[in-house]
Amino acid sequence: MHAYLFPGQGTQFPGMGKKLYQKSELAREYFNRANELLGFSITDVMFKGSARDLKQTKFSQPAIFLHSYILSKTMGADFKPDMVAGHSLGEISALAAIEALDFEAALKLISRRATAMQKVCQDENTGMAVVVGLYDVIVKDICEHVDGVVVPANYNALHQVVISGEKKALKEACDKLRPGAKAVVNLPVSGAFHSPFMEPIVEEFKAAIEETEFKKPICPIYQNIAGRPTEDVALIKKNLVDQLTHPVMWRHTILHMIEDGATEFTEIGPGNFLRGLVHQIDKNVKTHGIS
C-alpha cells in the first residue's frame, strides 16, 4: 500500500516552487490564483524572499501548502494514495490533496491559521528546538524540571523529539539535554507550536474550521493527535483544532500506517525531512520524494 506524506513548517527554503512555476502551466494557474486569494504576492516571497522572510509564519505556512498541494495536482492520475498523513501544517495539505478541502478553502484556512499563529508568536517570547539521540521519556522528564514552561511538541522518531516553550525555559532545557544528546538545535520557526502557548488562538481557529466546508476524503488520513486513520469529517475537524495545543505523534503515525499495510512512502513538498524520519522509524519500507 502506498502512503503519501506532506511536510510542515521548517521545511521552507528560498526559491521554493520556482522551477515548478516555470515548468508547469497548471502550477502557474494555482500560484497566480493563490496571489489573488491571499491579497499579496506569495510567489514573490517564495521565489525571491530570504530565509528570514520565509521564516515568518504568515508566509511559510501558505508557501509550504502551495508547494505540496500543487505538486500533488501536477502528478495527475499518478497520485493514488491508499492513506496519507501530514506533519503539523502538512495535515491541511494532505486533506486538500485527498479532496476533503478544495484549494480555495484550504488556502484561506491556512492563511487564517498562519496569521493567528504569527500574532500569538509576536505576543510571546517563545521558540522550538529539536533534540536528537535521547529517548522521549528523558526529554519529557527534563522539560518538567526547568523553571518555566517547555513541553515535547513533536515525537518525530525514537530518538528525535522537538520541544516547545518560552525562550528562557527552552534554553535551560536545551542546556540540560545537550550533554547526553547527539544534537540540540533551535528550529527556524517563530513560536512555540503544539504547546499551551497556542491556547489563545484555539477559539479563533475553531471558528475558522466551522466556517470551512469539509468533504469526506478519498482515503483515510492519519492525524497528528493519535496517529490513527479516519475519514470522519467531524473527527477530522476536531483533531485539526486539538493539534494546535497537543504534540504531533509522528512516530506513532508512521508505525500505525505500516501496521495497516503501508510498504511505500512518498513525501510531497519541500525537503526530505519526513523521508528521513520514516527511515529512522523503519528501515524496511521504501521511501520516495517529489519536491
Secondary structure as UniProt FT lines:
FT   STRAND          2..6
FT   TURN            9..10
FT   TURN            14..17
FT   HELIX           18..23
FT   HELIX           25..38
FT   HELIX           42..48
FT   HELIX           51..55
FT   HELIX           57..74
FT   HELIX           76..78
FT   STRAND          83..86
FT   TURN            88..89
FT   HELIX           90..97
FT   TURN            98..99
FT   HELIX           103..123
FT   STRAND          126..132
FT   HELIX           136..143
FT   TURN            144..145
FT   STRAND          150..157
FT   TURN            158..159
FT   STRAND          160..166
FT   HELIX           167..177
FT   TURN            178..180
FT   STRAND          183..186
FT   HELIX           196..201
FT   HELIX           202..210
FT   STRAND          221..222
FT   TURN            224..226
FT   STRAND          229..230
FT   HELIX           233..242
FT   TURN            243..245
FT   HELIX           250..259
FT   TURN            260..261
FT   STRAND          264..268
FT   HELIX           273..281
FT   TURN            283..284
FT   STRAND          286..290
//
